[in-house]
């Protein structure tokens, strides 16, 4: 049984990471300024006057987004909203920044894990032999 989807919209100021390019190897940072049920608007900083935005996502590109969510309680762990999205609109602002609108269908909440998980080393005596 699925729950009904409720429409929502909010103006926010939340840090967001954008992974784009082949195999999502290029990581960019921006600030999410608006989010609703199926889209997110991200403010991307401009260059030093000579930037051509060649490394930023273009109209129609598919990207992966990680929107950092605020932590309100001391014992709560950091979370983020993970989204696979498509660039729907790119707007050049007067100050040289860009606002990029991403559309998405499904988002998931995930725990932020900063440390690398290391697998324990197998001891030589516990290996399976035939």
C-alpha positions in Angstrom: 0.0 0.0 0.0 1.4 3.4 -0.9 0.8 6.7 0.8 -0.8 9.5 -1.2 1.7 12.2 -2.4 1.1 15.6 -1.0 2.4 18.6 -2.9 4.7 21.0 -1.0 7.0 23.9 -1.8 9.6 25.6 0.3 12.2 28.4 0.0 15.4 27.1 1.6 19.1 27.9 2.0 20.7 24.4 2.1 24.1 23.3 0.8 23.9 20.8 -2.1 26.4 18.7 -4.0 26.0 18.0 -7.7 27.7 15.0 -9.3 27.7 15.2 -13.0 29.7 14.1 -16.1 30.6 10.6 -17.1 30.1 8.2 -14.2 29.3 11.2 -12.0 33.0 12.0 -11.4 32.7 15.8 -11.4 31.6 17.2 -8.1 30.2 20.8 -7.8 28.7 22.7 -4.9 25.8 25.0 -4.8 23.0 26.3 -2.6 19.5 25.0 -2.9 17.1 28.0 -2.8 13.8 26.3 -3.6 12.4 22.8 -3.5 9.0 21.3 -4.2 7.5 17.9 -4.8 9.2 17.2 -8.1 11.9 19.9 -8.6 14.7 21.8 -6.9 16.3 25.1 -7.8 20.0 25.4 -7.2 22.1 28.6 -7.1 25.6 28.0 -8.6 28.3 30.5 -8.0 29.8 32.4 -11.0 33.4 32.7 -11.9 35.8 35.5 -11.5 34.3 37.4 -14.5 35.9 35.0 -17.0 34.0 31.8 -16.3 32.1 30.2 -19.2 30.4 27.7 -16.9 31.8 24.8 -19.0 32.0 22.5 -16.0 28.4 23.1 -14.8 25.5 20.9 -15.9 23.7 21.9 -19.1 20.1 21.7 -20.2 19.0 18.0 -20.4 22.0 16.6 -18.4 21.3 13.9 -15.9 22.9 14.4 -12.5 23.0 13.1 -9.0 22.2 15.5 -6.1 22.9 15.3 -2.4 21.0 18.0 -0.5 22.3 18.4 3.1 19.5 18.5 5.7 19.9 20.5 8.9 20.5 18.6 12.1 18.1 19.9 14.8 19.0 17.6 17.8 22.4 16.9 19.3 22.0 13.1 19.1 20.6 13.0 15.6 23.0 12.1 12.8 23.5 14.2 9.7 21.2 13.2 6.8 20.9 14.2 3.2 18.3 13.9 0.5 19.6 11.8 -2.5 18.1 12.5 -5.9 18.7 11.5 -9.5 17.6 14.5 -11.5 17.6 16.1 -15.0 18.4 19.8 -15.7 15.1 21.4 -16.8 16.1 25.1 -16.9 19.2 27.2 -16.6 18.9 30.9 -15.8 21.8 33.3 -16.0 21.5 35.9 -13.2 22.6 39.6 -13.4 25.4 39.0 -10.8 27.0 36.2 -12.9 25.6 33.3 -10.9 23.3 30.7 -12.4 20.1 29.2 -11.1 19.5 25.7 -12.3 16.2 24.0 -12.0 16.3 20.2 -11.7 13.3 17.9 -12.0 13.1 14.5 -10.3 10.6 11.7 -9.6 11.8 10.0 -6.4 14.1 11.1 -3.6 15.5 9.1 -0.7 16.8 10.1 2.7 20.2 8.8 3.7 22.6 9.0 6.6 25.7 11.0 6.1 28.7 8.8 6.7 32.0 10.8 6.5 34.4 8.1 7.7 35.5 5.3 5.4 34.3 1.8 6.4 37.3 -0.5 6.5 36.8 -4.3 6.0 38.5 -6.4 8.6 41.5 -8.4 7.4 40.9 -12.2 7.3 43.2 -14.2 9.4 45.2 -16.9 7.6 43.9 -19.7 9.9 40.3 -19.0 9.1 40.5 -19.4 5.3 38.4 -22.1 3.8 40.3 -24.9 2.1 39.3 -27.9 0.1 
